[in-house]
Amino acid sequence: MKIIVLVKQVPDTETKVQVKPGEKAISTDGVTFVINPYDEYAIEEALRIKEAKGGDVTLISAGWDKAAEALRTGLAMGADKAVHLNDPAFLGGDAHSTAVALAKAIKKMEYDLILCGKQAIDYDNHQVGVRVAELLGIPHVAVVTKLELQDGKAVAHREVEGGSEIVETPLPAVITAQKGLNEPRYASLKGIMQAKKKPLEAKKPADVDAAPNEVGQAGAKTTVLTMTMPPERAAGRVVEGEPEDAAKQVVKLLREEAKVI
Ligand SMILES: Cc1cc2nc3c(=O)[nH]c(=O)nc-3n(C[C@H](O)[C@H](O)[C@H](O)COP(=O)(O)OP(=O)(O)OC[C@H]3O[C@@H](n4cnc5c(N)ncnc54)[C@H](O)[C@@H]3O)c2cc1C
């Protein structure tokens, strides 16, 4: 089974991000970057399928130099090799041009199954995986919580409003991972050491037959006009006094100040 996993590097949710005035993306100064959590479920599922059915797992990411760290972490979890679309031309794109870059690279690779996260936790587009399927002309099932593979088909369970849906699709297909699909493993020390020797191939637009104006910012269909931090939350208010008095004060504040009752 030849499995490809899309991996995006994102800021760690624990890390404080800043947007400098006039900038259209977060400042990366002092920011810790990690593998997008939904992609960890995708990597874990790929490794379990490989352990059950044999084959190999290839990770692919479009991103700046530092994105190689996220790929190395995936290799340390147990993936076999990685492809890094690493060129300024690939940067600053939107979901469309990111998917174009990934699909062009994948067209040059062998695959029976493509796994990715349902969303990236920084831009939350929920789009790239599905767009890659569209560009490759293969089916997709999104937001999958359980996956079974049998005889060239995948049976995917996904959450829908008020219940779950079971979808059968021929392979190859793209499956986007939801929380609950599995419990991702941690990379072992042995895995981290082995990852250093595993192949990680950097590619430029020409290597994947992409014209620079098809990918990255040049190929984007949407443009970020402004990016600003959310307003600081006002400090909470402590209401002193006996419970009965305090309750009366709270009702008064909710009615007269917050105007919510
Ligand atoms: C400097 C800068 C400028 C930007 N400018 C714009 C802009 O002008 N307009 C705009 O819309 N966005 C812009 N972005 C956002 C950015 O490019 C988004 O990553 C892109 O739009 C994809 O959307 P998403 O990350 O929300 O992915 P989703 O669609 O939420 O991702 C779903 C899944 O697709 C896969 N995936 C997503 N991105 C990658 C990747 N790079 N490599 C491998 N797999 C991936 C992952 O498996 C992920 O779980 C900018 C980002 C930066 C850093």
The ligand as an SDF file (V2000), in Angstrom:
LIG
                    3D

 53 58  0  0  0  0  0  0  0  0999 V2000
    2.8070   34.7880    4.7300 C   0  0  0  0  0  0  0  0  0  0  0  0
    1.4870   34.1150    4.4570 C   0  0  0  0  0  0  0  0  0  0  0  0
    0.6150   34.7230    3.5840 C   0  0  0  0  0  0  0  0  0  0  0  0
   -0.6160   34.1070    3.3150 C   0  0  0  0  0  0  0  0  0  0  0  0
   -1.4540   34.7190    2.4720 N   0  0  0  0  0  0  0  0  0  0  0  0
   -2.6490   34.1420    2.2370 C   0  0  0  0  0  0  0  0  0  0  0  0
   -3.5780   34.7650    1.3560 C   0  0  0  0  0  0  0  0  0  0  0  0
   -3.2880   35.8130    0.7970 O   0  0  0  0  0  0  0  0  0  0  0  0
   -4.8130   34.1700    1.2030 N   0  0  0  0  0  0  0  0  0  0  0  0
   -5.1310   33.0030    1.8750 C   0  0  0  0  0  0  0  0  0  0  0  0
   -6.2410   32.4810    1.7350 O   0  0  0  0  0  0  0  0  0  0  0  0
   -4.2590   32.3600    2.6760 N   0  0  0  0  0  0  0  0  0  0  0  0
   -3.0510   32.9290    2.8750 C   0  0  0  0  0  0  0  0  0  0  0  0
   -2.1930   32.3240    3.7110 N   0  0  0  0  0  0  0  0  0  0  0  0
   -2.6750   31.1100    4.3540 C   0  0  0  0  0  0  0  0  0  0  0  0
   -2.0330   29.8650    3.9300 C   0  0  0  0  0  0  0  0  0  0  0  0
   -1.3840   29.8430    2.8340 O   0  0  0  0  0  0  0  0  0  0  0  0
   -2.9620   28.6820    4.1140 C   0  0  0  0  0  0  0  0  0  0  0  0
   -2.1040   27.7390    4.5720 O   0  0  0  0  0  0  0  0  0  0  0  0
   -3.6140   28.1130    2.9040 C   0  0  0  0  0  0  0  0  0  0  0  0
   -4.5810   28.9970    2.5600 O   0  0  0  0  0  0  0  0  0  0  0  0
   -4.1950   26.7210    3.2110 C   0  0  0  0  0  0  0  0  0  0  0  0
   -5.2330   26.8320    4.1010 O   0  0  0  0  0  0  0  0  0  0  0  0
   -5.1690   26.1650    5.5300 P   0  0  0  0  0  0  0  0  0  0  0  0
   -3.8200   26.2430    6.0260 O   0  0  0  0  0  0  0  0  0  0  0  0
   -6.2880   26.7310    6.3280 O   0  0  0  0  0  0  0  0  0  0  0  0
   -5.4570   24.6630    5.1900 O   0  0  0  0  0  0  0  0  0  0  0  0
   -6.7350   23.6530    5.3600 P   0  0  0  0  0  0  0  0  0  0  0  0
   -7.4990   23.6900    4.0990 O   0  0  0  0  0  0  0  0  0  0  0  0
   -7.4790   23.8960    6.6260 O   0  0  0  0  0  0  0  0  0  0  0  0
   -5.8180   22.3510    5.4830 O   0  0  0  0  0  0  0  0  0  0  0  0
   -6.3940   21.0930    5.4420 C   0  0  0  0  0  0  0  0  0  0  0  0
   -5.2640   20.0790    5.3530 C   0  0  0  0  0  0  0  0  0  0  0  0
   -4.5310   20.2770    4.1360 O   0  0  0  0  0  0  0  0  0  0  0  0
   -3.1600   20.0080    4.3330 C   0  0  0  0  0  0  0  0  0  0  0  0
   -2.3560   21.2270    4.0920 N   0  0  0  0  0  0  0  0  0  0  0  0
   -2.7170   22.5420    4.2080 C   0  0  0  0  0  0  0  0  0  0  0  0
   -1.6650   23.3530    3.9070 N   0  0  0  0  0  0  0  0  0  0  0  0
   -0.6310   22.5110    3.6080 C   0  0  0  0  0  0  0  0  0  0  0  0
    0.7370   22.7170    3.2500 C   0  0  0  0  0  0  0  0  0  0  0  0
    1.2410   23.9430    3.1250 N   0  0  0  0  0  0  0  0  0  0  0  0
    1.5260   21.6090    3.0370 N   0  0  0  0  0  0  0  0  0  0  0  0
    1.0170   20.3500    3.1510 C   0  0  0  0  0  0  0  0  0  0  0  0
   -0.2530   20.0860    3.5160 N   0  0  0  0  0  0  0  0  0  0  0  0
   -1.0630   21.1540    3.7310 C   0  0  0  0  0  0  0  0  0  0  0  0
   -2.9970   19.5630    5.7890 C   0  0  0  0  0  0  0  0  0  0  0  0
   -3.0910   18.1520    5.8570 O   0  0  0  0  0  0  0  0  0  0  0  0
   -4.2150   20.1890    6.4620 C   0  0  0  0  0  0  0  0  0  0  0  0
   -4.6390   19.4590    7.5960 O   0  0  0  0  0  0  0  0  0  0  0  0
   -0.9430   32.8830    3.9470 C   0  0  0  0  0  0  0  0  0  0  0  0
   -0.0560   32.2620    4.8130 C   0  0  0  0  0  0  0  0  0  0  0  0
    1.1400   32.8830    5.0670 C   0  0  0  0  0  0  0  0  0  0  0  0
    2.0820   32.2240    6.0290 C   0  0  0  0  0  0  0  0  0  0  0  0
  1  2  1  0
  2  3  1  0
  2 52  2  0
  3  4  2  0
  4  5  1  0
  4 50  1  0
  5  6  2  0
  6  7  1  0
  6 13  1  0
  7  8  2  0
  7  9  1  0
  9 10  1  0
 10 11  2  0
 10 12  1  0
 12 13  2  0
 13 14  1  0
 14 15  1  0
 14 50  1  0
 15 16  1  0
 16 17  1  0
 16 18  1  0
 18 19  1  0
 18 20  1  0
 20 21  1  0
 20 22  1  0
 22 23  1  0
 23 24  1  0
 24 25  2  0
 24 26  1  0
 24 27  1  0
 27 28  1  0
 28 29  2  0
 28 30  1  0
 28 31  1  0
 31 32  1  0
 32 33  1  0
 33 34  1  0
 33 48  1  0
 34 35  1  0
 35 36  1  0
 35 46  1  0
 36 37  1  0
 36 45  1  0
 37 38  2  0
 38 39  1  0
 39 40  1  0
 39 45  2  0
 40 41  1  0
 40 42  2  0
 42 43  1  0
 43 44  2  0
 44 45  1  0
 46 47  1  0
 46 48  1  0
 48 49  1  0
 50 51  2  0
 51 52  1  0
 52 53  1  0
M  END
$$$$
